[in-house]
């Protein structure tokens, strides 16, 4: 039955579609194929989530070879949750993309190459999430990274090439660190299967080799997810990439890296080693807090809205890592649910900004005068995403921060809770700068002549689907927060 092959279909659908894009080349056919395949991939991830909630962990043996000898795809509550986010964002962004790339990538005859790279990136991110094999993590990491470099370099501004090159250098360093860590673990245990590693590592945890491998993996994954101060590649990558690429990567790529951190810490090495012996929280918590405050302050002074939202992403990654550093049920729940919630929020914001770029090419705050009147639906969507970024009640951003504050108070870390609340005020400042110009300043003379109008429905519907999700999951928290809590309890149970 096809239900038995859902884990492999999760990766195979976009991977095969990427090859078909190269063969078909026709713009209309390729665009339609990409949209259909991404939605089919999302349907597979939802089916996987449903199956995991119903029957528990799913193990899929590739080629009929039993693990640990063969490659295993292993789906539990945590990575099923991430699969739903990544595939869902991939489907929404692909649906939104045709109008945007017609303006930002004007060479129509090369659109098939864009969709090929897009689908490869999606397949790589899904592969990282679903695989239970350490070396496969590296392989899929490179697939997603190489396609990301290509996608970022497609930006119209020549600085997109520099940003892609910078990302390539930093991404290669991160991947090298991860590969060295994986190699050292293989030397010590003779296995690459994560579940098997978790069983064999306790015998050699006291060796210097495993400690060094742990360090390499922490630094490598931190580079990939842009944890402060290893974030320098991210602002330019987001600022100069095409809008569709920025929205997709901001909502998925760093979130998958956070998932890897969770998987390595709690499943492979175990809670006792990572947090009791190595005292990792002493390293993670200060970096998370400094990153939250510093990146939020820098965001306030940005005039380029893409860069503003990029620095905001660095701060939001800090929230996720802060939740992990608590190593408690509420802390992990906050970090995991924020991974999901921030994906929705940041994708909505970047897609709304992409609508503005489509109509008037504006990415700077002073170019957005009066857009609240000329593009009311687009700006309303931006405000909705901004409210979630701030953490206003009834939005998903509030749910995440509530769990983080509760986790901090549980540990008696009152100053940490205060920093979380203070950073929300900083988010008010930089979101308000955009709102003030868009709603309280008159349109320029050119805009007043009616040359700027609302974005087409083909772009507004995907944006508003995300905005509705932001408020729906902010009010009805049983599904997202409930799954995140189940994943947190599972990770801590595995660690014990």
N, C-alpha and C positions, 0 to 999 in steps of 0.2 A: 504494500500500500504506500501511497505517496506520503502519508503522515509519518511513516517511519524514516523518511529521508529529508525531513524538514531542515535539520541542521546543515546538511551539505547544500541544499537548495538556497539557503540564506546567502551563501557566498557565490554559488555557481551561477545564479540568475544574473546579477550585475556583471560578473566576470565574462560570461559568454556574450552578453549584450554588448560589452565593450568591444569585443572582437567583431561582432556583427556590424557595429557602427563603422569600423574601418572598411568592411567589405561593401556595405550598402551605399554609404556616402551621400545619398540623396537627403537634403536638409529636412524636408517634411517627414520622410519615413524615419530618419534617425531620431528626430525630436519626439515623434509619436512613440517609437520604440523605447526611448529612455523614460518617458513618463509612465508608460504601461508597465515596464519592468520594475521601476522603483516602487510603484504602488503594489505590484505583486510581491516584491521583497518585503514591504511593510506588512502585507497580509500574512506572509510566512512568519514574521517575527511575532505578530499578535497571536497566531496559532501556537507558536512555541511557548509564549508566555502562558497562555491558557493551559497548555499541556503540563508545563512545569508546576503551575499552581495546583493542578489537579492530581498529578501523579508523582511529583518530586523530580529529582535530578535526572536529566536525559543524557545518556552516553551513546555516541554514534561512532562506530568503528569503521574507518576508511579502508576499503578493499577487503573487509572481512578479517583484518589482522587485529587480534585482541590487544588492548593496551596492557603493559607499556611498550610491547614490541612494535605495535602499529600506531599510527597517528590517530588520536581520539579528538572528536569534537564533544565538548562537555558543556551542557547548558543547565545552569541553576537559576535561582531567583535573581541574583545580582546581574549576571550577564544577559539574562532574558530582558530585564528592565532596560539595560543599556542598548540592546539590540532594537527594542521598540523605539527608543529615542532616535538612534542613528538612522534607522530605515525610515522612520516617520518624517524626520527632517529632510532626508534625501528625497522623499517623494514630494513633499510640499515645495521644496526649492526647485526641483525639476519642473513641476507644474508652473511655477512662477517664472521660470527662466527665459522662455522663448522671446518675449517682448524685450526683456532687458538686454540679452546678448545681441539682439538686432541693432541696438544702439551702441553698446559698449564694445562689441566685437563685430564691426561692420562688414568684415569679409565673409559673406554668407557661405562661400564655397568651402570654408574651413570649419564650419560649425560642427561637422561630424567629428573632428579631432577634439573639440571641446568636450562633447558628450562622451567620447571614448575615455578621455582623461578623468572626467567626472565619475563615470561608472567604475573605473579602475580604483579611484580613491574610495568610493563607497564600498566596493568589494574588499579592499584592504582593511578599512576600519571595521567592517563586520567580521572579517576573518580574525583580526586581533582579538575581538571580543568573544567569539564563539570557540576558538581553538583551545584545547587542553594541553597543547604541546609547546614547550618553551621555544624551540627553534622555529616553529611555525609562527610564533609571535613575531620574531625578527623578520621572517620572510614577508609577512603581511604588513609589518611596519614599513618595510622598504617599498612595497607596492603603493601604499597610501602616500608615503613621503615623496617618492619620485613623481607621482601624478600631481601632488600638491604643488611641487616646485613649478611644474609646467602651468598649472592653472593660475598661480599667482603671477607668473611672468606675462600672462596675456593682458594685463592691465594697460590702458592706453597711455598712461604717464610712463615715461622712460624709467622713472625711479622704481617701477614695478620689477624691472630686471635686477636692479641692485637689491631690492627687498627679497626677491626669489633666491638670489645668490647668497645673501646673508642667512636666509632660512636653510639653504642647502648646507652651508658650512656648519651651522649650529645643529641642524638635524642629523648630519653625518656624525658629528661628535657624539651626540646623544645615542645614536644607533650603535656606534662603536663601543661605547661604555656598556650598553645593554648586552651586546654580543660577547664582550669579554666576561661579563658577569655570568652569562649563560654557559659559556665555555668552562669557566672555573667550577660551576656547579656540576657540570657533566663529568669533569675529571674526578670529582670527589664522590659522585654517586653512581655514575654509569647509566643514568637515565635522563630523559628530557620531558617525560610526562609529568605534569604538575602534581597530580594526585600521588603518583609514585614518588616524586621528589619529597612531598610532604611526609611520606612514611620513612624514607631513607635518611633525610637530613638530620633528624635528632641524634643519630649516631656520630655525626661529624660536625655538629654545630660549634664545638669548641675549637675547631681548627682555624688557623690563620687564613687559610684559603677561602673558607666559607664567609668569614668576616669581610675579607677583601671583595668577594663576589657581591655581598650584600651592599657594600659601599658603591661599587660600580653601578649596580642596578638602581640604587636610589638616585645617584647623580644623573644617570642616563634618562630615567623616566622624568625627573624634575626638569631637565632640559626640554624634553618633548612636550611637557604640559605647561611650560613657561612659568614655573614657580619663581617668584621673586627671590634672588636677583638674576635668575637665568632666563629672563623674559625679553631680552633686548631685541630678539628677532621678530617678536610678535607685532608691535605697533606698526612698523612699516609694511609688514606682510598684509595686515588687514586694511591699512590705509590705501594702498596702491593696487591691490588686486581688484578685478571686476566685482561689482556688487554681489552677483550671484555666488561667486567664489568665497567672498568674505562671509556672507551669511551662512554658507554651508560649513566652512571650516570653523568659524567661531562657535557654532552650535554643536559640533561633533568631535573635531580632532582632539582638542585639549581634554574633552570629557572622556574619551577612550583612554587617554594617558592616565587620567585620574583613576579610571577603572583598573588599569594595570598596576598602579600603586597599591590599590586595595587587594588585588589578587596576589601580588607578591608578598605583601606584608602579612596578610591574614591566612592565606591558603598555603602558600609555599613555605615561608619561613616560620609562620606561626606568631601569635600574639606575644608569648612569653619571650621569645628571642628578640623580636623587633622592638617591643616597648618596655619589657622588664630588663633584659640584659643590655641591649644596645641603647636603651633610653632615647629612642628616636623622637619622642614627643618633645624633648628638650631642644632638639634641632628644628623640628617642624613648626611648633607653635610660635616661636618668635618670628620666623621667616614669614609665616602666614599673616601674623598681625602687622608686621612692618609693611608687607606687600599690600595688605588691605588699605592701610592709611596712606602710604606713599603713592600708590597708583591712583587712588581716589583724588588726592591733592593734585597730582599731575594732570588728571583728566579735567579738572576745573579750569585749567589754563590753556586748554587746547581749543583752537578755532576750527580746525578740521574735525568734523563730527565723527568721521570714521576713526580717526586717531583717538578722539575722546572715548568712544565706545570700546576701542581696543585696550586702552589703559583701564577702563572699567572692567574688562574681561580679566585682566591680571589681578585686579582686586577680588573679583568673584572666584577665581581659582584659589585665592587665599582663604575664602570662606570654606571651600570644599576641603582643603588641606587642614584647616582649623578643626573641622568636624572629625577628620581622621585622627588628628593628634590627641583628641580626648580619649579615643579607644574605649568608648562606652556605647551603650545601645542608643541613647539619645544623640550623642555626638555623631556616631556613624550614620544614624538615620538622617540627621541634618545634612551631613556631607553628601550622602547618596541622593537624597531627594533634591538637594540644591543642584547636583549634577544634572538632573532631569529638568528642573524648573528653570535653571539658567539657560539651558539649551533652547527651551521654548521662548524665553524672554529675549535673548540676544538675537535669535533668528528673526523674531518679529520686528525688532528695532532695525536690524540691517536691511530687511526686506522693505520696510517702510522708507528707509533712507534710499534704497535702490529705486523705489517709485519716484522719489523726488529727483534723483539723478536722471531717470528716464525722461521726465518732463522738462526739467530746466537745467540739468547738469550741476546742481548745487550740492556741494559737500561742506562748505564753510558756513559758519553761523550767520555771518553778515549777509549771506546770499539768500537767507530764508525769510526775509521780511515779508510779512503778510501771507505766508503760505497757509496759515490757518484758515484764511478766507478763500484762497484760490484752490487749495487742495484739502478740503475739510476732512474727508474720510481718511486720507493718508496721514494727516497730522494727528487725527484722533487715535489712529492705530499706534503712532509713535508715542503719544502720551500714555496710552494703555500699557505699552511695554515699559515706558519710563517709570510708571507707578509701581510696576512689579520690581524693577531694578532697585527702587528706593526701599521697597518692602512694606508698602501700604496694605493694611488689612483687606482681605477678600481677593488678594492676588497671590500667585504662587511664591513670589519673593518673600512675603510675610511668613509663610509656612516654614521655609528654610531657616530664616533668621530666628524664628520662635524656638525651633529645636536647638539651634546653636546656643542661644541665650540660656535655655533650660539646662543644657549640658554643661555650660560654664558655671552656672549657679550650683549645680550638683557637686562640682569639684571644688566649690568655694572660690572660684576665680572671678571675683567681682570686677576687677579691672578689665578682664577679657570681655565680659558681657558689656561693659561700658564702651569698649572699642567698637564692638559690633553695632551698637546703637549710634555711636558718634559717626561711624562710616556711612550710616544711612543718611545722616544729615548732609554729609559731603555729596552723596548722590543727588540729594534734593538740589544742591547748588548747580551742578553741571547739567542736570536735566532741565532745571528752570531757565538756564541761559538760552536754551533752544526754544522753550515754550514762550518765553518773554518776547523774543524776536518774531516768532511765527504768529503770535496772537495779539500782541500789543503794539506792533509797529505796522505802519501802512505799507502796502506793496510798493515796489519801485515803479517808476513811470512805465517801463516796458511791461512789467507784470500787470499793471493796471489796464493795459490795452487788451488784456484777455489772451495773451499768448501762452500763459501758463494755465493749464486746466487739470482736472482730476485725472489720476492714473486710470488706465483701462481696467475693466472688471476682471480680466484674466490675471491681473497682478493683485488687485484688491482682495479678491476672494481668498487666495492662499494666506495673505497677510492677516486678514480678519479671522480666518480659521485658527491661526495661532493665538490671536488676541482673545478670542472666545475661550480657547483652551486655558489661557493664562488665568482668566477669571473663574472658569468652571472648576479647574483643579485647585484654585485658591479657596473656593467655597466648599467643594466636595473633596475632602482630603483623604477619604478612606482608601481610595485606590492607590494613588501615588505614594503618600506617606505610609500607608499600610504595607505596600510592597517593599518600600525602602526599609521599614522597621523589620520586616521578615528577613530581608537580606542582611541587615545588621546583626540580628540575632543568630543567623546562620553562620556568619563570619566569626563571631565571637565563640560560637559553639565549636566550630572547626578548630579555632585557636586553642580552646581548652581541651 
